[in-house]
């Protein structure tokens, strides 16, 4: 398919996923890297309590909270 036809399909709001080769697709800067962090016991207990309340894993809540904080720091740097 030519780029012009592809663009027309997108602009018309048509689904183009069948026209894409997603076998090699990836999200940039999303590769996982393992990091070991030691937390005091009380902090792990609080993390687990909040994770149970939200129905997620401890790892998920740590990632979400760190992501939120990094976004705040980045936003503060831009202002």
N, C-alpha and C positions, 0 to 999 in steps of 0.2 A: 504494500500500500504506500502510496506517495504521501509525503508530509502534508500536502495541500488537502488531500482527502481526509487524512487523519484529523487535521485542524477543523475541517468542516463538521466532522462527526462530533467533536468535542463542543464546538460552538452551538451545535443543534441540540446539545444536551443528551446525546446518545451514549450508551455504554460502550467504551472502547477496550475493556479488559480482555475481551477475546482476541483483540488485535495485538496484544502485548505479550512478549516473552518474559514471564515473571519468574522463570527458573533461576535467574541470576540477580534478581532484584534484591536490594538491601537498603537499609536506612543508614545514612551516614552518621558517624559518631555514636552509633548504638551498640557497638560490639561490647560484650560483657568482659569485665576484668575483675578478677577476684581480689578482694581487699580484706585483710583481717583487722578487726578493731576490737580492742578489749574495753568492755563497759563494766562499771561497778554493778554488783548484784541488784541494788535497788532500782537501777535504771533498766535493767533487763526485765525485772518484775513489772515495772510501769509500762514498758513497751509491750510486754505480753498481755497485760490487762487491756490496754487500749486496742491492741490488735484483735483480741477476742471480742471486744465490744463492737468493733467494726466488721468482724468476720473476715479478716485478712491475716496473712502471715506476718511474723515479726519483720522479716526481710522486706516485705512490701511496704510496711509502715515506715521503716527507716528510709527506704528509697524515696517515698513520696515526701516525707518531711524534709529530707536533705534537698530534694529537687525544689521544693517550695522556697526553702531558705536561700538556695543559690540563685533562684530567679529574683528574689527580693534584693539580694546583694548586687546582682547585675543591674537591676533597675535603678538602684541608688547610685551606682557608678555612672550611669548614663545621664543622670540629672545634675 
